[in-house]
Amino acid sequence: MVKQLLMMVLLAVVLTGCWDAKDIDDLFIPFVGGYDLIENAGGKKYSLTVNFPTLSRNAKENSDVMVVEGETIAATRIDRGNKSSRGMAIGDLRVVLFGNDLARRGVHDVVDLIFRDPRFSNTILLAVTEVRTTDIITIEPHNYQTVGQNIIDLLRNSPKNSFIPRERLHLFRKDLLTEGFNPVLPVIGVHGNNKLKISGAALFKKYKMVSQISTDETAALVWLRGQESYGDVFYSFTDQEGKTRQITFEGQNSRSVKAKLVDGLPVFEINVNLEGYIAESIDTMEFAGKEENVAIAARALEEEVRRRCEALIYDLQNEHRVDAILLGRYARAKWPPLVQKQDWDEVFCKSAIKVKVNVKIESTGEVA
């Protein structure tokens, strides 16, 4: 097991080219790093929690955790130097987590440090945690050798199996620095017996998280945002005979947007497209040889997706008050003054947004 971890680490270092001109015995290779803001009566301080594999044959555990603190983000490096005799191979860091308290206060100081240091890879995956990152990173994994591997796998593969946003460092930087853009990040929580899960999405207004939404709302966010993903949609409807039908659709999404100005305010038409197949029909609705039933199921799904999208748009405009669906991209191209001279998020909240949904069911899984 130790040999496997060592091979993974060596491959990661060689492939990224980040050897830091040091022998591997003088380095520890981080999998995941998490930043937290700690506030108490004595003031505030920052902490960095790092998970890294242990390479010693005599080690009792596959990985270890280091927690360092400082009055500023950069000052945590001083504490790290006091607690470890080895340097950190920053170029091999795979995930950076932001604790909930830090995200709500704003992540500017953290990302400023990261952007200034060229050793951080642009492919680092980012996420927010429901609790402090320390509480996540110190969990004992059930089906992984290290909790770091668990987190990496969760963030890397979830968007392939569910409608979950995925944001790497280079995309996060673009969303932060481009007028009219705002980032969104997946949220990691804990369920059951200390098992990790994606529990929703964090909505940012630039550097500051303004709200978190549920997994159902997150799916609508991905559809409206136009981030192509793949996942399942469970829905129910009443057919022509008055029977309640329950169906699970599996497929992928895409979007297109039309935009125009009416009386000085934007009017958007978002076309959400879903293409896939019926993975499950609990009440055995017959589809083989009955195209009318396929059409009924498709129309019901279109209505369900449209309803969820319209509900999220209402919340974005009235509660969260932030353009989390990247309509600013079109405003920036078509009407630059609306983005450059005004608060685009406020303009977004006054915009008219219409949603159209098109579902294409390619297969029902039944044999005629």
Secondary structure, 3 states (H helix, E strand, C coil): CHHHHHHHHHHHHHHHCCCCCCCHHHEECCCEEEEEEEEECCEEEEEEEEEEECCCCCCCCCEEEEEEEECCCCCHHHHHHHHCCCEECHHHCCEEEECHHHHHHCCHHHHHHHHHCCCCCCCCEEEEECCCHHHHHCCCCCCCCCHHHHHHHHHHHHHHHCCCCCCEHHHHHHHHHCCCCCCEEEEEEEECCCEEEEEEEEEEECCEEEEEECHHHHHHHHHHHCCCCEEEEEEEEECCCCCEEEEEEEEEEEEEEEEEEECCEEEEEEEEEEEEEEEEECCCCCCCCCHHHHHHHHHHHHHHHHHHHHHHHHHHHHHHCCCCCCCHHHHHHHCHHHHHCCCHHHHHHHCEEEEEEEEEEEECCCCC
